[in-house]
Amino acid sequence: MTCQSVAKSFGATRAVRDVSFSLQPGEVLALVGENGAGKSTLMNLVSGGMHPDSGSIAVAEPRGARARRVAMVHQELSLFANLTVAENLEIDRPEHGAVVDERASHTRAIRVLADLGVSIDVDATVGDLSPGQRQLVEVAKAVAVPPTLLILDEPTSSLEGPQVELLFAAVRRLSMQGTAVVFVSHRMEELFALCTRVLVMRDGAQVAFGDLGRHTRGSLVELMVGRETDSFYPERTEVDLGAPARVSLREVSVDRRIVDVSLDFPGGVITAIAGLEGHGQALVAEVLAGAVAPTAGRVLVSGHPVRLGSPRVAVRHGIGYIPPDRRLEGLLLEKSVAANLILAAARRLFRFGLVSRRRERQVTGEIINRLSIKCASTAQAAIDLSGGNQQKVLVGRWLLYDDLRILVLNDPTRGVDVGSRVQIYAVIRELAARGVAVVLVSTDLQEILGLSDQVYVMYAGRVTGRLDTVGSTESAVMHLATGGGVRA
């Protein structure tokens, strides 16, 4: 595959500027850059979803009549939630027609998932699967017919460690068979584990292309953001792990998915909850946020039992929540940036429910400047922002909420670029310094160890142990996450 002097503009915005690179069969290319750097536009050009304004793109002819030239796995999944796994895998087959042989499609689905090493019921409805399972089904759909070029856009954003290894093994197999792969990820350790080449983009332009082995994590970050990044995670401050709990769980259960969970979250402390996907940590976050009601046990806010019947009730108790899917659960996509920022604090910012547009522009403009949210104006629709900027809007929403006492973060940097992560991490640490109890659930174990002050680990719906983050290792967390006892 070869790109030569490719450019693409949208009105006055030059999304891609004079990009030239080549990719040989079997090579795995890391494509990196901040959100808004032009990566998605470039991949849409390569996959044929858009046409360049100038330049040329050539993809080698596929081998075999059933092979596809380019397959792309988007960050925003394209699965049909109301269909089964088998039905979703059948949709893009070249010979798919009006009449479907259900037995044959069932058999094909089992084979495709088995080739990936994935154990998922092909008769399950996709909407009932976990985010990680849906992501693996999306990958299976893309590789059901081996492509000449496979583009993976943040494919591990919803995956846990074992699932990531399954994906990597599949990519390596395809690479050995001659498939060229473009791998887009903000998780640096994944790039160095899988890729051989790297293309760095900034502001739509290509700033580096070559062997990945010539770079370090630090040098890539500097190329991406155009400046030195002194520290990826904010400097730790001394915290009182024995401070009074802002929120507590006492013997909380939700059906059999979490069982007898008792946890304290002190003010001023970033407390992480770690574990492999499906072991209860995300459900704990939803209980704290009022999105899921416990079937047993109590939730206490500042020592007093409360009934959190909904996220709206939780907000009244000073509990903020950032969900894992910003588009489906976090943002009002068709509403303006300003409307999304003031959503939680509107009643406190404006008397009698009457919104002053001048005041709105003032307070939201301060947050936009502080978090470097790239938008045309406060009136721009949230749907038109890049993923990283959408996430910063969600974080900024809680900066405007003066009564915030607890902030629950469920995978807060999923699909977010390095520069935006640094800004989000700084805000999280600043909120903790104000006395806010921060609860962090993340699929990124390095993020947990780099940002939190303490970590509880869950396995099979129960808490298996607690670690002080300083001095802890990934292996110590994984020991507890796989059912091991507390290490001495």
Secondary structure as the mmCIF struct_conf table of DSSP 4:
data_model
#
loop_
_struct_conf.conf_type_id
_struct_conf.id
_struct_conf.beg_label_comp_id
_struct_conf.beg_label_asym_id
_struct_conf.beg_label_seq_id
_struct_conf.end_label_comp_id
_struct_conf.end_label_asym_id
_struct_conf.end_label_seq_id
STRN STRN1 THR A 2 PHE A 10
TURN_TY1_P TURN_TY1_P1 GLY A 11 ALA A 12
STRN STRN2 THR A 13 SER A 22
TURN_TY1_P TURN_TY1_P2 PRO A 25 GLY A 26
STRN STRN3 VAL A 28 VAL A 32
TURN_TY1_P TURN_TY1_P3 ASN A 35 GLY A 36
BEND BEND1 ALA A 37 GLY A 38
HELX_RH_AL_P HELX_RH_AL_P1 LYS A 39 SER A 47
TURN_TY1_P TURN_TY1_P4 GLY A 48 GLY A 48
BEND BEND2 GLY A 49 MET A 50
BEND BEND3 ASP A 53 ASP A 53
STRN STRN4 SER A 54 ALA A 58
HELX_LH_PP_P HELX_LH_PP_P1 ALA A 60 PRO A 62
BEND BEND4 ARG A 63 GLY A 64
TURN_TY1_P TURN_TY1_P5 ALA A 65 ARG A 66
STRN STRN5 ARG A 68 VAL A 73
BEND BEND5 GLN A 75 GLU A 76
TURN_TY1_P TURN_TY1_P6 ALA A 81 ASN A 82
BEND BEND6 LEU A 83 LEU A 83
STRN STRN6 THR A 84 THR A 84
HELX_RH_AL_P HELX_RH_AL_P2 VAL A 85 GLU A 90
TURN_TY1_P TURN_TY1_P7 ILE A 91 ASP A 92
TURN_TY1_P TURN_TY1_P8 PRO A 94 GLU A 95
BEND BEND7 ALA A 98 VAL A 99
HELX_RH_AL_P HELX_RH_AL_P3 GLU A 102 LEU A 116
TURN_TY1_P TURN_TY1_P9 GLY A 117 GLY A 117
TURN_TY1_P TURN_TY1_P10 VAL A 122 ASP A 123
BEND BEND8 ALA A 124 ALA A 124
STRN STRN7 THR A 125 THR A 125
HELX_RH_3T_P HELX_RH_3T_P1 VAL A 126 ASP A 128
BEND BEND9 LEU A 129 LEU A 129
HELX_RH_AL_P HELX_RH_AL_P4 PRO A 131 VAL A 143
BEND BEND10 ALA A 144 VAL A 145
STRN STRN8 PRO A 147 ASP A 153
BEND BEND11 GLU A 154 GLU A 154
TURN_TY1_P TURN_TY1_P11 PRO A 155 SER A 158
HELX_RH_AL_P HELX_RH_AL_P5 GLY A 161 MET A 176
TURN_TY1_P TURN_TY1_P12 GLN A 177 GLY A 178
STRN STRN9 ALA A 180 VAL A 184
BEND BEND12 HIS A 186 HIS A 186
HELX_RH_AL_P HELX_RH_AL_P6 MET A 188 LEU A 194
BEND BEND13 THR A 196 THR A 196
STRN STRN10 ARG A 197 ARG A 202
TURN_TY1_P TURN_TY1_P13 ASP A 203 GLY A 204
STRN STRN11 ALA A 205 ASP A 211
HELX_RH_3T_P HELX_RH_3T_P2 LEU A 212 ARG A 214
HELX_RH_AL_P HELX_RH_AL_P7 ARG A 217 VAL A 225
BEND BEND14 GLY A 226 ARG A 227
BEND BEND15 ASP A 230 ASP A 230
BEND BEND16 PHE A 232 TYR A 233
HELX_LH_PP_P HELX_LH_PP_P2 PRO A 234 ARG A 236
TURN_TY1_P TURN_TY1_P14 LEU A 241 GLY A 242
BEND BEND17 ALA A 243 ALA A 243
HELX_LH_PP_P HELX_LH_PP_P3 PRO A 244 PRO A 244
STRN STRN12 ALA A 245 VAL A 254
TURN_TY1_P TURN_TY1_P15 ASP A 255 ARG A 257
STRN STRN13 ILE A 258 PRO A 266
TURN_TY1_P TURN_TY1_P16 GLY A 267 GLY A 268
STRN STRN14 ILE A 270 ALA A 274
BEND BEND18 LEU A 276 LEU A 276
TURN_TY1_P TURN_TY1_P17 GLU A 277 GLY A 278
BEND BEND19 HIS A 279 GLY A 280
HELX_RH_AL_P HELX_RH_AL_P8 GLN A 281 LEU A 288
TURN_TY1_P TURN_TY1_P18 ALA A 289 GLY A 290
BEND BEND20 ALA A 291 VAL A 292
BEND BEND21 THR A 295 THR A 295
STRN STRN15 ALA A 296 VAL A 301
TURN_TY1_P TURN_TY1_P19 SER A 302 GLY A 303
STRN STRN16 HIS A 304 VAL A 306
BEND BEND22 SER A 310 SER A 310
HELX_RH_AL_P HELX_RH_AL_P9 PRO A 311 ARG A 316
TURN_TY1_P TURN_TY1_P20 HIS A 317 GLY A 318
STRN STRN17 ILE A 319 ILE A 322
BEND BEND23 PRO A 324 PRO A 324
HELX_RH_PI_P HELX_RH_PI_P1 ARG A 326 GLY A 330
TURN_TY1_P TURN_TY1_P21 LEU A 333 GLU A 334
BEND BEND24 LYS A 335 LYS A 335
STRN STRN18 SER A 336 SER A 336
HELX_RH_AL_P HELX_RH_AL_P10 VAL A 337 LEU A 341
TURN_TY1_P TURN_TY1_P22 ILE A 342 ALA A 345
HELX_RH_AL_P HELX_RH_AL_P11 ALA A 346 LEU A 349
BEND BEND25 PHE A 350 PHE A 350
HELX_RH_3T_P HELX_RH_3T_P3 ARG A 351 GLY A 353
HELX_RH_AL_P HELX_RH_AL_P12 ARG A 357 ARG A 370
TURN_TY1_P TURN_TY1_P23 LEU A 371 SER A 372
BEND BEND26 ALA A 376 ALA A 376
TURN_TY1_P TURN_TY1_P24 THR A 378 ALA A 379
BEND BEND27 GLN A 380 GLN A 380
STRN STRN19 ALA A 381 ALA A 381
HELX_RH_3T_P HELX_RH_3T_P4 ALA A 382 ASP A 384
BEND BEND28 LEU A 385 LEU A 385
HELX_RH_AL_P HELX_RH_AL_P13 GLY A 387 LEU A 399
BEND BEND29 LEU A 400 LEU A 400
TURN_TY1_P TURN_TY1_P25 ASP A 402 ASP A 403
STRN STRN20 ILE A 406 ASN A 410
BEND BEND30 ASP A 411 ASP A 411
TURN_TY1_P TURN_TY1_P26 PRO A 412 GLY A 415
HELX_RH_AL_P HELX_RH_AL_P14 VAL A 418 ALA A 433
TURN_TY1_P TURN_TY1_P27 ARG A 434 GLY A 435
HELX_LH_PP_P HELX_LH_PP_P4 VAL A 436 VAL A 436
STRN STRN21 ALA A 437 VAL A 441
BEND BEND31 THR A 443 THR A 443
HELX_RH_AL_P HELX_RH_AL_P15 LEU A 445 LEU A 451
BEND BEND32 ASP A 453 ASP A 453
STRN STRN22 GLN A 454 TYR A 459
TURN_TY1_P TURN_TY1_P28 ALA A 460 GLY A 461
STRN STRN23 ARG A 462 ASP A 468
BEND BEND33 THR A 469 THR A 469
TURN_TY1_P TURN_TY1_P29 VAL A 470 GLY A 471
HELX_RH_AL_P HELX_RH_AL_P16 GLU A 474 ALA A 481
TURN_TY1_P TURN_TY1_P30 THR A 482 GLY A 483
HELX_LH_PP_P HELX_LH_PP_P5 GLY A 484 ARG A 487
#
